[in-house]
């Protein structure tokens, strides 16, 4: 994962130290683009993890052999994964709605 540190220089020019390289950021569009890339990657990583947890819950269901405790554990894992997916979908949708309202897009 790339860790970025941003420093304010002369109120206008920003310098970002990313993975050992210094990158000058001269306007807010570059900051917005960088943040969008980070969010895009985090979004992708989340969906990979969500699919992994759903598959894991499915294996727990299959391996439960009728044991109530294991079935309950699998159900809880599946419910929490689906709730997390719903929250991420809503957050992404709200972000898009706010962006469209602020930019005047239809």
C-alpha atoms as a printed R data frame, in Angstrom:
    type eleno elety resid chain resno       x       y       z
1   ATOM     1    CA   UNK     A     1   0.000   0.000   0.000
2   ATOM     2    CA   UNK     A     2   1.326   3.451  -0.897
3   ATOM     3    CA   UNK     A     3   1.568   5.856   1.994
4   ATOM     4    CA   UNK     A     4   1.533   9.516   1.032
5   ATOM     5    CA   UNK     A     5   2.634  12.404   3.226
6   ATOM     6    CA   UNK     A     6   1.594  15.862   2.059
7   ATOM     7    CA   UNK     A     7   3.336  19.034   3.234
8   ATOM     8    CA   UNK     A     8   2.211  22.652   2.728
9   ATOM     9    CA   UNK     A     9   4.843  24.846   1.067
10  ATOM    10    CA   UNK     A    10   4.247  28.587   0.476
11  ATOM    11    CA   UNK     A    11   0.433  28.133   0.691
12  ATOM    12    CA   UNK     A    12   0.228  27.198  -3.009
13  ATOM    13    CA   UNK     A    13   2.653  24.414  -3.869
14  ATOM    14    CA   UNK     A    14   2.345  21.057  -2.127
15  ATOM    15    CA   UNK     A    15   5.032  18.403  -2.045
16  ATOM    16    CA   UNK     A    16   4.004  14.784  -1.689
17  ATOM    17    CA   UNK     A    17   6.533  12.216  -0.609
18  ATOM    18    CA   UNK     A    18   5.279   8.973  -2.147
19  ATOM    19    CA   UNK     A    19   7.321   5.784  -1.918
20  ATOM    20    CA   UNK     A    20  10.637   7.633  -1.716
21  ATOM    21    CA   UNK     A    21   9.875  10.097  -4.533
22  ATOM    22    CA   UNK     A    22   8.980  13.764  -4.110
23  ATOM    23    CA   UNK     A    23   6.171  14.942  -6.378
24  ATOM    24    CA   UNK     A    24   5.172  18.590  -6.612
25  ATOM    25    CA   UNK     A    25   1.462  19.245  -6.528
26  ATOM    26    CA   UNK     A    26   0.650  22.691  -7.871
27  ATOM    27    CA   UNK     A    27  -3.151  22.749  -7.861
28  ATOM    28    CA   UNK     A    28  -6.138  21.202  -6.163
29  ATOM    29    CA   UNK     A    29  -7.004  19.093  -9.217
30  ATOM    30    CA   UNK     A    30  -3.848  17.045  -8.714
31  ATOM    31    CA   UNK     A    31  -4.792  16.455  -5.065
32  ATOM    32    CA   UNK     A    32  -8.305  15.423  -6.104
33  ATOM    33    CA   UNK     A    33  -6.941  13.065  -8.767
34  ATOM    34    CA   UNK     A    34  -4.533  11.475  -6.282
35  ATOM    35    CA   UNK     A    35  -7.303  10.975  -3.727
36  ATOM    36    CA   UNK     A    36  -9.582   9.466  -6.381
37  ATOM    37    CA   UNK     A    37  -6.862   6.958  -7.306
38  ATOM    38    CA   UNK     A    38  -6.388   5.985  -3.657
39  ATOM    39    CA   UNK     A    39 -10.152   5.570  -3.157
40  ATOM    40    CA   UNK     A    40 -10.383   3.530  -6.374
41  ATOM    41    CA   UNK     A    41  -7.709   1.108  -5.148
42  ATOM    42    CA   UNK     A    42  -9.246   0.847  -1.669
43  ATOM    43    CA   UNK     A    43 -12.644   0.195  -3.256
44  ATOM    44    CA   UNK     A    44 -11.176  -2.631  -5.331
45  ATOM    45    CA   UNK     A    45  -9.373  -4.130  -2.342
46  ATOM    46    CA   UNK     A    46 -12.609  -4.022  -0.343
47  ATOM    47    CA   UNK     A    47 -14.538  -5.963  -2.995
48  ATOM    48    CA   UNK     A    48 -11.804  -8.586  -3.209
49  ATOM    49    CA   UNK     A    49 -11.966  -9.014   0.570
50  ATOM    50    CA   UNK     A    50 -15.776  -9.067   0.538
51  ATOM    51    CA   UNK     A    51 -15.847 -11.877  -2.031
52  ATOM    52    CA   UNK     A    52 -13.245 -13.730   0.022
53  ATOM    53    CA   UNK     A    53 -15.354 -13.448   3.176
54  ATOM    54    CA   UNK     A    54 -18.469 -14.633   1.338
55  ATOM    55    CA   UNK     A    55 -16.575 -17.665   0.055
56  ATOM    56    CA   UNK     A    56 -15.195 -18.282   3.554
57  ATOM    57    CA   UNK     A    57 -18.727 -18.125   5.005
58  ATOM    58    CA   UNK     A    58 -19.875 -20.597   2.344
59  ATOM    59    CA   UNK     A    59 -17.133 -23.024   3.352
60  ATOM    60    CA   UNK     A    60 -18.146 -22.613   6.991
61  ATOM    61    CA   UNK     A    61 -21.736 -23.477   6.031
62  ATOM    62    CA   UNK     A    62 -20.610 -26.553   4.119
63  ATOM    63    CA   UNK     A    63 -18.297 -27.691   6.889
64  ATOM    64    CA   UNK     A    64 -20.812 -27.156   9.686
65  ATOM    65    CA   UNK     A    65 -22.213 -30.696   9.439
66  ATOM    66    CA   UNK     A    66 -25.418 -29.607  11.107
67  ATOM    67    CA   UNK     A    67 -23.692 -28.108  14.168
68  ATOM    68    CA   UNK     A    68 -25.711 -25.104  15.281
69  ATOM    69    CA   UNK     A    69 -22.705 -23.108  16.551
70  ATOM    70    CA   UNK     A    70 -20.831 -23.363  13.257
71  ATOM    71    CA   UNK     A    71 -23.941 -22.526  11.231
72  ATOM    72    CA   UNK     A    72 -24.550 -19.469  13.432
73  ATOM    73    CA   UNK     A    73 -20.933 -18.358  12.978
74  ATOM    74    CA   UNK     A    74 -21.246 -18.675   9.184
75  ATOM    75    CA   UNK     A    75 -24.549 -16.776   9.146
76  ATOM    76    CA   UNK     A    76 -23.092 -13.948  11.245
77  ATOM    77    CA   UNK     A    77 -20.048 -13.699   8.959
78  ATOM    78    CA   UNK     A    78 -22.269 -13.585   5.875
79  ATOM    79    CA   UNK     A    79 -24.599 -10.967   7.380
80  ATOM    80    CA   UNK     A    80 -21.705  -8.722   8.466
81  ATOM    81    CA   UNK     A    81 -20.093  -9.019   5.029
82  ATOM    82    CA   UNK     A    82 -23.356  -8.083   3.292
83  ATOM    83    CA   UNK     A    83 -23.880  -5.143   5.675
84  ATOM    84    CA   UNK     A    84 -20.340  -3.902   4.947
85  ATOM    85    CA   UNK     A    85 -20.976  -4.234   1.196
86  ATOM    86    CA   UNK     A    86 -24.224  -2.260   1.534
87  ATOM    87    CA   UNK     A    87 -22.445   0.489   3.474
88  ATOM    88    CA   UNK     A    88 -19.713   0.738   0.829
89  ATOM    89    CA   UNK     A    89 -22.289   0.860  -1.981
90  ATOM    90    CA   UNK     A    90 -24.257   3.571  -0.169
91  ATOM    91    CA   UNK     A    91 -21.102   5.570   0.564
92  ATOM    92    CA   UNK     A    92 -20.057   5.408  -3.080
93  ATOM    93    CA   UNK     A    93 -23.556   6.388  -4.211
94  ATOM    94    CA   UNK     A    94 -23.724   9.311  -1.783
95  ATOM    95    CA   UNK     A    95 -20.286  10.479  -2.953
96  ATOM    96    CA   UNK     A    96 -21.497  10.429  -6.561
97  ATOM    97    CA   UNK     A    97 -24.720  12.288  -5.695
98  ATOM    98    CA   UNK     A    98 -22.844  15.005  -3.787
99  ATOM    99    CA   UNK     A    99 -20.288  15.340  -6.586
100 ATOM   100    CA   UNK     A   100 -23.052  15.708  -9.174
101 ATOM   101    CA   UNK     A   101 -24.877  18.289  -7.050
102 ATOM   102    CA   UNK     A   102 -21.742  20.354  -6.495
103 ATOM   103    CA   UNK     A   103 -20.576  20.245 -10.097
104 ATOM   104    CA   UNK     A   104 -24.029  20.723 -11.606
105 ATOM   105    CA   UNK     A   105 -23.852  17.475 -13.588
106 ATOM   106    CA   UNK     A   106 -27.045  15.622 -14.417
